[in-house]
Amino acid sequence: MVSRGDTDTSAAEDTSTFQLRLDDLKRRGSSLLVVGSVPNELYSRASRQMLGAPTEPRRRLTVMNESASLDSRLHPSIRRSPEWTRVIRYQTLERSAAAASAGGTPIQSAYERRVNGGLGRLGSEISKDIENFDSLANGMSPAELRVAFDALPSLLANYERKEVFRFLHAMTAHVRAQKGMVHVWSPGERTDEVNRMLAPLFDAVVELDVDGQNARQRWHLRDIDVSSGWFPLED
């Protein structure tokens, strides 16, 4: 059931409002904060859906940590070429310095690369990928651009919250300007302090949860204060 705040209302009316708002976000561009104290595998499932089905002509950019599995995030049928798919493996300034002293091996892939350095460098690289996608497409269609950002925990561990807040504000604004859709993974409960602080940056908060053996999700649309109620997280 769709609910408004903590009070149940007409299911038909609010379901219609919820769906219309989702459709509007898809047309105009959107940013989603994905939260939940769940295994990473469940987030990977949700992210695969948000990145779009293999049959959809999407330009996909994934920003992840060095050790994360790309195969768990992208369907095998998705075109893995720089024209359609790009992956940034990010290390913070401190970690990149340690990796350099240890002699890290560069990633060898036409569509995947390592980015080392501070928030400014990361933001610049994301912007460059988005601009390249737009050039290749001769102007991207609404919802053609899909961005998955998994590096938030690493940013919060290495930078002040106000710096991370400003970075996310700029990144989400850039994606929205292209009528794209970006989702950011923030492990922890929706009520956690950091997630409450970040939520105003986003159009919606998506909660992930496990109920017994079943994975589920719940969407909260911020501007109209409407929640979807729990529904299954499909494979």
N, C-alpha and C positions, 0 to 999 in steps of 0.2 A: 504494500500500500504506500502511496505517496503521502507524505505528511508535511505540514507547514509548521516549523518550529517544533514544539512538543505536543501540539494538539492535532488530532486526526480531523481531516476535513473531507469534503466530497471527493471520493476516489476518482471519479470520472473527470471532474473539473481539474483537480490538481495533476492527474496523470497527463491530461492534455496540455496544461501549462508547462509541465516538466519537459515533455517531448518537444514542444514548440521552442522552448529555450535551448535545448540541446541542438536542434536543427539550426537555430540562429547562431550558436557558437561555432558550429561546423562551417557555416557560410562566412562568418566574420573573422574567424580565428579565435583560438582559446588556449588557456593554460590550466593545467590540472596538477594539483598536489596530491600524490598518491601516498597514503599512510597505512600503517598497520603493523602490529607485532606478529609477523607471519614469516615462514621460511622464504628465502629468496626465490625459490622455485615458483611460489604463487605470484610474486611480483613479476617474474619473467613471463608467466602466462598472461597476466593482465597487460603487460607492456606489449607483447606480441599482438594482442587484439588492437591496442591503441595505435600501433604502427601500421595497421591496415593489413587486409588479406593479401596473399600473393597475387591474386588476380586483379587487384586494384593498382592503377598507375600512380604510385606514390614515390616521392623523393624522401628517402629515410636517412636521418642522421642520428647516430647513437653515440653518446658520450659516456664512457665507462672507465672503470679502474683497470689497471694493468692486468690483473689476474682473472677478471671476469670472463665467463664463457660466452662467446658470441653466438655459438650454435644454439644455446638455450634461448636466445633472444629473437633470432631471425628464422623464419620458416625456410626450410631447404630450397623451396621453389622461388624464393625472392631473388631477383636479379642482383648479383653482387658485382657491380661495376661502378666506377666513379660517377657515371651519369645518373645512377639511381640510388646507390647506397654508399654511405660514408660512415666510417667509425673513427672516433678519436679516443685513444687510450691516454688518459690524463694522469700526470704526476704533479703534485704540488711542488713549489720551489724547493722546499726542504728535502722532499723525497727524490726529486730529480738530481739534486746535488749528490745525495748518497748513492744513487744508481750510477751516476757518471763515474764516481770514484771506484765503484765495483766493476765497471766495464760492462754496462748493459748492452744487449744485442738489439739493433733496430728492427722494427717490424717490417717484413718484406711483403707488401700487398699493395695493389693498385688503389684500393679503396679504403685501406686502414692505415693509420699512422699514429705515432706517439707524439704527444704534446707535453713539453716540460715547461714549468715556470709558474708565474703568478696569475692572478685573476685577470689582469689586463691581457696577458698573452692568450689565455684560454678564450676569453670573450672575442678577441680578434680572430682567432682560428674558427670559431663557430660562425661568426659573421661572414668570413670568407667563404665557408662552405655554403651557407645560405645564398649568398650572392652568386656563387658559381652555379648552383642549382637553378636559380631564377634565370640566369643567362642561357643555360642549356635548354630550358623549357620555353624560352622567349616569353617569359611571364608565367608564373605558376598559377594554376587554378585554385579556387578555395579548397582547403583541406588536402591539397596535393603534398604539401610539405608536412612531414611528421618528424618530430624530434623527441628522443628519449634521453633524459639527463639523469644518470645514476650516480654522479660524483658528489652529490650534496654532503653525505656524511664525511667524506674526506675534506671538503671545504670547511665544514664546521669545526673539524678537529684541528685545522691549521690556520684559520683566519678568524678575526673578530666577526661577531654576528652582523654588525652594521655593514661591514664590507661585503659579506655574503648576501645580505638583503639587497644592497645596491646592485650587485652583480646579477642576481636573479631578476630584479626589476628591469634592468637593461636587456637581458637575454629574452625574457618573455615578451617584452614590448617589440623586439626585433622580429620574433616569430609571428606575433599577431599582425604586424605591419605587412607581412606576406600572406595573410589569411591562412597561416599554418596552425598546427596543433602541437603543443609541447606538453609533455608530462614529466614531472620531477619526483623522484623516489625519496621519501623521507621516512625511514623505519621508525616505528613508535606509534603510540596512540594519537588519535586526533586531538585529545585534550592535553597532550604534552606541551610544555611551555614553548619549545621551539616551533612546534607545528601551529600553535595558536598565534605565534608571532608572524610566521610566514604566510598564513592563510589569506590575509587581505591582498596579497600579491596575485592571487589566483582566481580564476572564474569559478572553479569548483574544487572541492576536496573529495577524493575517492578513497573510501575506507575499504581495506581488505581484511578478511577474518576467516577463521576456520570454525565451523559448527559441527562438532563430531568428526565425521569423515568428509564433510562437504565444505568446499571453498566457496566463499560468497563475497559480494561487494555491495557497497551502498554509496550513492552519490549525493552530495550536498551542493546545491547551486547557491552561491553566495549572495548574488544581488537580489534574488527574489525569495531567499530563505525557504526553499523547498527541498525536501529530501526524498529520495526514491524509495526508501525501505530496502531491506535486504533482498538480493536476488542472486542466483547461482553465477559463479565465475566459470565460464565454459572453458574447455580445453582448447 
